[in-house]
Amino acid sequence: MNEVRPELDELLFSSLENVLVESVEATDMTVRIEALSTARQATCPGCGYLSGRIHGSYLRFPHDLPTTGRSVVVALRVRRFVCAEGSCSRKTFAEQVPGLTRRFGRRTERLRSTLISIGLALAGRAGARMTDVFGAPVSRNTLLRLIASLPDPPITAPRVVGVDEYAQRKGRIYGTVLVDVETRRPIDLLPDREADTLAAWLAERPGIEIVCRDRAPFFAEGATRGAPQAIQIADRWHLWHNLGEAAEKCVHRHRGCLRPAPAPPDEPPEEAEPAASSPWPTGHRFAERTRAKHATIHALLKAGHSKRSVARQLGMTLNTVLRFSRAATPEELFTGQGKAARPSSTPTSPTSTCAGRKAAPTPGNYGRRSESRATRTATATSATT
């Protein structure tokens, strides 16, 4: 075992010093690494003095990067030292292993850096799904907290600054956003959109050469007072927006100068085809069947039969007879029927023709039995009259 320990230290914590691996226990789900810190002294976080006086020790269980599909837990024994500086407010403090642990941390530094990289690349929800696949599941809020804990990146003095407003509460509270136009990155957020606030911010940065802003008067005043040496220009979006508004106002103001379009020359009206008002052409089987039913029902009604008697004779429902009786012409029954599947005048393939016939609605399709009964009744009525 003593010969294996140096190999485990080199394999697991090759970049760390003062860490000794005692044992490794692997199960089906987890890998547990027993380790301890061997540093003789530790720095007090309160006063910065070194202390070698040990007060006690305890175990920490930070999670490490997974391996072979199993989670890794480090059972790390760390010590608590006594601060020998009398002026320090801390009496005891726990040691931290550089590169492995930090205060109140539940993950090793390499697992923490990996999660931060996932959060920066994929953000919250997508990053949380990736950590599940990765084998170190965390919530989206954890990823966002890790990203928020990062220090702000260093900001160089901007040369071209973009100034615009943003809504903290739309219609109520507005602030000012400042953007480095050359890098297209936001620089700062101001709590309001007052000229004094913008002027004070610009006065602290004398290297600004160009201020790109909209045409708001408070931004113009703030840029003039805070950066008198800078050139003020309007950004592309506001130029196009203002140009569009000016063109619209000009057209509206001179709308009386617009001449009406000349009327087209009178042309003789073309004779409308009688079947143009009907969605079903003449000869269509469903249209002819509906026209025959319409003629039969109106013939029976003119002969003095009641609507209920007509419904019994033709084997139809009373609502169907009422609908046919209210229609003066059969074309009124075709209104709104089969617009999507209306037969086309252009030649189509046999397959598409069959499909169109199957998909088309069937106004008045009440079965062959009703059709034959309606034909027999109409024949008998004409014979009696």
C-alpha positions as semicolon CSV with decimal commas, in nm:
position;residue;x (nm);y (nm);z (nm)
1;M;0,000;0,000;0,000
2;N;0,286;0,237;0,073
3;E;0,419;0,177;-0,280
4;V;0,078;0,257;-0,436
5;R;0,022;0,585;-0,247
6;P;0,271;0,793;-0,448
7;E;0,112;0,668;-0,770
8;L;-0,236;0,766;-0,644
9;D;-0,112;1,111;-0,545
10;E;0,039;1,158;-0,889
11;L;-0,271;1,025;-1,064
12;L;-0,544;1,207;-0,869
13;F;-0,384;1,529;-0,745
14;S;-0,079;1,576;-0,964
15;S;-0,113;1,958;-0,969
16;L;-0,160;1,992;-0,592
17;E;0,088;2,004;-0,310
18;N;0,057;1,892;0,050
19;V;-0,222;1,642;-0,023
20;L;-0,179;1,275;0,067
21;V;-0,413;1,006;-0,069
22;E;-0,469;0,732;0,189
23;S;-0,715;0,503;0,008
24;V;-0,960;0,477;-0,279
25;E;-1,287;0,287;-0,247
26;A;-1,495;0,223;-0,560
27;T;-1,855;0,102;-0,571
28;D;-2,110;0,069;-0,850
29;M;-2,223;0,431;-0,817
30;T;-1,949;0,631;-0,643
31;V;-1,575;0,652;-0,593
32;R;-1,461;0,763;-0,246
33;I;-1,110;0,904;-0,206
34;E;-0,965;0,928;0,144
35;A;-0,711;1,212;0,160
36;L;-0,558;1,452;0,410
37;S;-0,367;1,776;0,411
38;T;0,002;1,762;0,507
39;A;0,081;2,135;0,522
40;R;0,255;2,237;0,843
41;Q;0,128;2,594;0,844
42;A;-0,173;2,783;0,720
43;T;-0,248;3,151;0,661
44;C;-0,515;3,318;0,872
45;P;-0,779;3,476;0,643
46;G;-0,838;3,754;0,896
47;C;-0,489;3,896;0,955
48;G;-0,276;3,712;0,700
49;Y;-0,026;3,570;0,953
50;L;0,099;3,212;0,935
51;S;0,011;2,974;1,217
52;G;0,140;2,625;1,290
53;R;-0,056;2,562;1,609
54;I;-0,322;2,298;1,545
55;H;-0,653;2,325;1,727
56;G;-0,827;2,018;1,580
57;S;-0,932;1,849;1,255
58;Y;-1,250;1,749;1,076
59;L;-1,365;1,588;0,749
60;R;-1,488;1,767;0,440
61;F;-1,663;1,591;0,151
62;P;-1,627;1,799;-0,165
63;H;-1,750;1,645;-0,490
64;D;-1,497;1,601;-0,768
65;L;-1,519;1,538;-1,142
66;P;-1,696;1,210;-1,225
67;T;-1,502;0,919;-1,367
68;T;-1,623;0,617;-1,569
69;G;-1,983;0,723;-1,513
70;R;-1,951;0,730;-1,134
71;S;-1,953;1,030;-0,905
72;V;-1,636;1,104;-0,708
73;V;-1,634;1,222;-0,346
74;V;-1,318;1,330;-0,168
75;A;-1,317;1,261;0,206
76;L;-1,060;1,527;0,290
77;R;-0,933;1,568;0,646
78;V;-0,837;1,928;0,713
79;R;-0,720;2,095;1,032
80;R;-0,825;2,397;1,228
81;F;-0,538;2,623;1,339
82;V;-0,514;2,872;1,624
83;C;-0,429;3,229;1,522
84;A;-0,138;3,349;1,734
85;E;-0,190;3,718;1,648
86;G;-0,346;3,888;1,948
87;S;-0,502;4,174;1,749
88;C;-0,682;3,936;1,512
89;S;-1,054;3,891;1,567
90;R;-1,032;3,525;1,471
91;K;-0,926;3,277;1,734
92;T;-0,926;2,971;1,510
93;F;-0,954;2,916;1,136
94;A;-0,977;2,622;0,899
95;E;-0,707;2,561;0,642
96;Q;-0,783;2,563;0,271
97;V;-0,601;2,350;0,017
98;P;-0,510;2,577;-0,277
99;G;-0,651;2,441;-0,602
100;L;-0,879;2,193;-0,425
101;T;-1,110;2,368;-0,175
102;R;-1,241;2,711;-0,083
103;R;-1,446;2,846;0,206
104;F;-1,796;2,698;0,226
105;G;-1,732;2,511;-0,099
106;R;-1,899;2,177;-0,163
107;R;-1,713;2,107;-0,486
108;T;-1,350;2,085;-0,580
109;E;-1,203;2,371;-0,779
110;R;-1,172;2,168;-1,098
111;L;-1,539;2,062;-1,082
112;R;-1,637;2,422;-1,010
113;S;-1,441;2,553;-1,308
114;T;-1,597;2,289;-1,533
115;L;-1,950;2,388;-1,425
116;I;-1,867;2,753;-1,483
117;S;-1,750;2,673;-1,836
118;I;-2,077;2,486;-1,903
119;G;-2,280;2,775;-1,763
120;L;-2,096;3,033;-1,973
121;A;-2,145;2,826;-2,287
122;L;-2,506;2,709;-2,239
123;A;-2,652;2,928;-1,961
124;G;-2,913;2,792;-1,719
125;R;-3,159;2,531;-1,848
126;A;-2,948;2,392;-2,131
127;G;-2,644;2,384;-1,903
128;A;-2,837;2,194;-1,635
129;R;-2,936;1,933;-1,895
130;M;-2,573;1,902;-2,002
131;T;-2,457;1,844;-1,643
132;D;-2,700;1,552;-1,620
133;V;-2,531;1,391;-1,918
134;F;-2,192;1,490;-1,781
135;G;-2,255;1,302;-1,456
136;A;-2,251;1,598;-1,215
137;P;-2,614;1,716;-1,210
138;V;-2,683;2,064;-1,074
139;S;-2,979;2,300;-1,112
140;R;-2,992;2,596;-1,344
141;N;-2,990;2,831;-1,044
142;T;-2,660;2,681;-0,928
143;L;-2,504;2,748;-1,267
144;L;-2,631;3,106;-1,263
145;R;-2,494;3,160;-0,911
146;L;-2,153;3,029;-1,018
147;I;-2,151;3,267;-1,315
148;A;-2,260;3,560;-1,096
149;S;-1,976;3,488;-0,854
150;L;-1,715;3,547;-1,123
151;P;-1,526;3,877;-1,105
152;D;-1,613;4,140;-1,363
153;P;-1,384;4,131;-1,667
154;P;-1,139;4,420;-1,694
155;I;-1,283;4,709;-1,892
156;T;-1,055;4,924;-2,101
157;A;-1,123;5,295;-2,141
158;P;-1,376;5,323;-2,425
159;R;-1,318;5,552;-2,720
160;V;-1,666;5,535;-2,879
161;V;-1,959;5,518;-2,636
162;G;-2,319;5,441;-2,723
163;V;-2,587;5,595;-2,500
164;D;-2,950;5,486;-2,491
165;E;-3,229;5,432;-2,243
166;Y;-3,377;5,109;-2,110
167;A;-3,694;5,039;-1,914
168;Q;-3,671;4,907;-1,560
169;R;-4,049;4,935;-1,541
170;K;-4,206;5,023;-1,873
171;G;-4,377;5,358;-1,865
172;R;-4,258;5,430;-1,511
173;I;-3,885;5,393;-1,445
174;Y;-3,611;5,429;-1,706
175;G;-3,233;5,410;-1,685
176;T;-2,936;5,465;-1,915
177;V;-2,728;5,192;-2,074
178;L;-2,375;5,268;-2,196
179;V;-2,214;5,045;-2,457
180;D;-1,867;5,028;-2,605
181;V;-1,953;5,059;-2,973
182;E;-1,623;4,916;-3,094
183;T;-1,648;4,593;-2,890
184;R;-2,032;4,589;-2,877
185;R;-2,028;4,516;-2,506
186;P;-2,223;4,695;-2,234
187;I;-2,010;4,903;-2,002
188;D;-2,236;5,038;-1,732
189;L;-2,597;5,097;-1,629
190;L;-2,707;5,430;-1,483
191;P;-3,007;5,438;-1,250
192;D;-3,186;5,717;-1,440
193;R;-3,173;5,911;-1,763
194;E;-3,094;6,253;-1,625
195;A;-2,838;6,480;-1,786
196;D;-2,645;6,530;-1,460
197;T;-2,593;6,155;-1,411
198;L;-2,467;6,107;-1,766
199;A;-2,243;6,415;-1,747
200;A;-2,080;6,293;-1,424
201;W;-2,012;5,950;-1,577
202;L;-1,858;6,096;-1,892
203;A;-1,647;6,345;-1,696
204;E;-1,470;6,055;-1,519
205;R;-1,355;5,918;-1,859
206;P;-1,177;6,191;-2,053
207;G;-1,059;5,952;-2,325
208;I;-1,402;5,935;-2,490
209;E;-1,383;6,075;-2,843
210;I;-1,726;5,994;-2,990
211;V;-2,068;5,976;-2,823
212;C;-2,329;5,786;-3,025
213;R;-2,676;5,871;-2,894
214;D;-3,037;5,928;-2,990
215;R;-3,197;6,271;-3,016
216;A;-3,326;6,292;-2,657
217;P;-3,255;6,640;-2,513
218;F;-3,128;6,509;-2,177
219;F;-2,869;6,289;-2,352
220;A;-2,759;6,582;-2,567
221;E;-2,719;6,807;-2,263
222;G;-2,537;6,539;-2,060
223;A;-2,294;6,460;-2,344
224;T;-2,222;6,830;-2,402
225;R;-2,146;6,897;-2,037
226;G;-1,966;6,571;-1,955
227;A;-1,758;6,526;-2,271
228;P;-1,723;6,860;-2,450
229;Q;-1,426;6,727;-2,648
230;A;-1,628;6,437;-2,794
231;I;-1,812;6,438;-3,125
232;Q;-2,183;6,360;-3,093
233;I;-2,340;6,148;-3,366
234;A;-2,669;5,966;-3,414
235;D;-2,668;5,590;-3,452
236;R;-2,793;5,414;-3,763
237;W;-3,120;5,289;-3,617
238;H;-3,229;5,631;-3,494
239;L;-3,132;5,788;-3,826
240;W;-3,357;5,549;-4,019
241;H;-3,632;5,580;-3,760
242;N;-3,629;5,958;-3,767
243;L;-3,610;5,960;-4,148
244;G;-3,917;5,736;-4,165
245;E;-4,110;5,959;-3,925
246;A;-4,014;6,271;-4,122
247;A;-4,123;6,112;-4,451
248;E;-4,453;6,003;-4,301
249;K;-4,524;6,353;-4,167
250;C;-4,434;6,510;-4,502
251;V;-4,666;6,279;-4,696
252;H;-4,946;6,338;-4,446
253;R;-4,903;6,715;-4,468
254;H;-4,914;6,717;-4,850
255;R;-5,175;6,450;-4,896
256;G;-5,401;6,707;-5,066
257;C;-5,149;6,742;-5,347
258;L;-5,182;6,378;-5,441
259;R;-5,383;6,325;-5,757
260;P;-5,639;6,048;-5,764
261;A;-5,562;5,758;-5,989
262;P;-5,727;5,788;-6,333
263;A;-6,038;5,583;-6,378
264;P;-6,003;5,288;-6,615
265;P;-6,179;5,323;-6,952
266;D;-6,533;5,193;-6,969
267;E;-6,547;4,842;-7,097
268;P;-6,857;4,654;-7,200
269;P;-6,967;4,424;-6,920
270;E;-6,898;4,066;-6,987
271;E;-7,177;3,817;-6,961
272;A;-7,137;3,621;-6,643
273;E;-7,159;3,251;-6,669
274;P;-7,460;3,112;-6,487
275;A;-7,252;2,853;-6,304
276;A;-6,990;3,104;-6,181
277;S;-7,179;3,173;-5,856
278;S;-7,184;2,806;-5,769
279;P;-6,877;2,635;-5,624
280;W;-6,992;2,311;-5,791
281;P;-6,987;2,305;-6,174
282;T;-7,270;2,176;-6,383
283;G;-7,252;1,801;-6,413
284;H;-7,095;1,743;-6,071
285;R;-7,265;1,444;-5,915
286;F;-7,312;1,599;-5,573
287;A;-7,442;1,925;-5,725
288;E;-7,691;1,744;-5,950
289;R;-7,814;1,535;-5,659
290;T;-7,867;1,845;-5,447
291;R;-8,050;2,024;-5,729
292;A;-8,279;1,723;-5,772
293;K;-8,361;1,715;-5,400
294;H;-8,424;2,091;-5,402
295;A;-8,667;2,059;-5,694
296;T;-8,847;1,762;-5,535
297;I;-8,891;1,932;-5,197
298;H;-9,023;2,255;-5,351
299;A;-9,257;2,060;-5,578
300;L;-9,408;1,875;-5,280
301;L;-9,444;2,200;-5,084
302;K;-9,622;2,367;-5,377
303;A;-9,853;2,067;-5,398
304;G;-9,972;2,140;-5,043
305;H;-9,773;1,892;-4,840
306;S;-9,645;2,001;-4,500
307;K;-9,278;2,003;-4,416
308;R;-9,315;1,712;-4,175
309;S;-9,501;1,514;-4,445
310;V;-9,224;1,588;-4,695
311;A;-8,962;1,473;-4,442
312;R;-9,149;1,144;-4,386
313;Q;-9,199;1,080;-4,758
314;L;-8,836;1,149;-4,849
315;G;-8,677;0,993;-4,540
316;M;-8,505;1,315;-4,437
317;T;-8,485;1,499;-4,111
318;L;-8,704;1,802;-4,053
319;N;-8,400;2,032;-4,027
320;T;-8,281;1,919;-4,371
321;V;-8,623;1,989;-4,526
322;L;-8,632;2,331;-4,360
323;R;-8,287;2,415;-4,495
324;F;-8,387;2,316;-4,849
325;S;-8,718;2,500;-4,824
326;R;-8,552;2,826;-4,717
327;A;-8,316;2,820;-5,018
328;A;-8,473;2,989;-5,320
329;T;-8,217;2,833;-5,552
330;P;-7,992;2,528;-5,517
331;E;-7,684;2,750;-5,540
332;E;-7,763;2,898;-5,199
333;L;-7,700;2,557;-5,049
334;F;-7,349;2,553;-5,198
335;T;-7,229;2,869;-5,019
336;G;-6,910;2,792;-4,822
337;Q;-6,914;2,429;-4,928
338;G;-6,599;2,268;-5,058
339;K;-6,385;2,580;-5,105
340;A;-6,068;2,392;-5,013
341;A;-6,151;2,089;-5,228
342;R;-6,328;2,270;-5,516
343;P;-6,268;2,085;-5,844
344;S;-6,000;2,251;-6,052
345;S;-6,044;2,344;-6,416
346;T;-5,686;2,243;-6,491
347;P;-5,613;1,881;-6,575
348;T;-5,478;1,686;-6,286
349;S;-5,347;1,338;-6,236
350;P;-5,594;1,054;-6,170
351;T;-5,456;1,013;-5,821
352;S;-5,510;1,378;-5,727
353;T;-5,861;1,376;-5,885
354;C;-5,964;1,078;-5,677
355;A;-5,817;1,231;-5,364
356;G;-6,001;1,558;-5,429
357;R;-6,330;1,376;-5,474
358;K;-6,285;1,189;-5,150
359;A;-6,192;1,499;-4,953
360;A;-6,473;1,719;-5,095
361;P;-6,783;1,770;-4,877
362;T;-7,107;1,615;-4,999
363;P;-7,394;1,864;-4,964
364;G;-7,721;1,679;-4,974
365;N;-7,563;1,336;-4,966
366;Y;-7,822;1,147;-4,769
367;G;-7,777;0,805;-4,922
368;R;-7,893;0,622;-5,229
369;R;-8,210;0,515;-5,052
370;S;-8,320;0,876;-4,999
371;E;-8,235;0,962;-5,361
372;S;-8,441;0,681;-5,505
373;R;-8,730;0,763;-5,271
374;A;-8,718;1,130;-5,373
375;T;-8,723;1,030;-5,743
376;R;-9,023;0,801;-5,697
377;T;-9,215;1,067;-5,502
378;A;-9,144;1,336;-5,762
379;T;-9,262;1,100;-6,038
380;A;-9,583;1,023;-5,851
381;T;-9,651;1,388;-5,783
382;S;-9,607;1,489;-6,147
383;A;-9,835;1,203;-6,253
384;T;-10,116;1,314;-6,018
385;T;-10,087;1,677;-6,122
